[in-house]
Amino acid sequence: MVQFMIDPKILDDITRRVADAMPPAARTLQQDMEKNLRSTVQSVFNRLELVTREEFDVQTKVLARTRAKVDELEKQVALLEARLVQKD
């Protein structure tokens, strides 16, 4: 299972926006609501099993290197096969 750690700034921004959308009478509960909403949003993101952009970029580079190596090995196999056919 891949865990995703969202940037706390994003969580703060989401909770602030929701809290700001609340009517003025409800703002007295804003701090408790922000704390609860923040943990709820974090929980939802954790259940989504997302990866960070950094992890994605690293895996993209690994995949590109692997693809290049596979291409190189395919060429080597083709050359070796051609040599075998010539010997027959």
N, C-alpha and C positions, 0 to 999 in steps of 0.2 A: 504494500500500500504506500503510495506517495503522499507525503504530507506537504501542504502548502502553507507557507507562512506569509500572510499578506502584510504589506507595509503598514505599520500602525497609523501612519499619516492618512492612508486611505480610509481606514476604519474610522478615524477621528472625523474625517471630512464627511463620510456617509452619515454618521450619527449626528454631527452638527447640522447637516442639511435637514434631516428628519426633524430634529428638535426645533430648528428655526421655523419649520412649516407648521408647528403646533400653535394653536391660538394662545394669546397672552395669558389667559387664566390658567392654562395648563403648564406654563413655563415654571411654576413653582416646583413642579415635579421633574424638571428638566435633568438635573444631575443624576437622579436615580434612573430615569429613563435612558439617559445616554449610556450609563454603565451597563444596564441590562441589554440595551440594543446592541452595544458594542460586542458583548459576549455572544449574543445570538447570531450576529453577522459573522463573527469569527467561527462559530460552530458550523454555520451553513457552508462557509468556504472550506472548512476542514472536511466536511462530508463530501464535497465535490471532488476531492482528491486531485486538485490541480497542481501544476508545477509552476515554479517561478519563471520569469522570463530568462533569468540567468541560467537556470538549469536547462531550459529549452534551447538556448543558444549553444550551450556546451554540447548537448546531445546532437544538435544540428551539425556542429563541426566534426564530432566523432563519426557521424553518419557519412559526411562528405569524404573524410579520410578513408573510411571503410569502403565506400563506393569506388574510390580511386584505386585502392589496393585490389579490389575484386576485378576491376577493369584490367589492371596490370596482369593479374594472375590469369585471366581469361586469354589475354594475348600470348602469354607464355605457354599455356596449354595448347593453344592453336598452333604455335610454332613447333612444339614437341610432337603434336599429332601429324603435322605436315612432314616432319623428319621421319617419323615412323612409316608413313605412307611411301615416302621416297625410297626407303630401304627395302621395301617389299617388291 
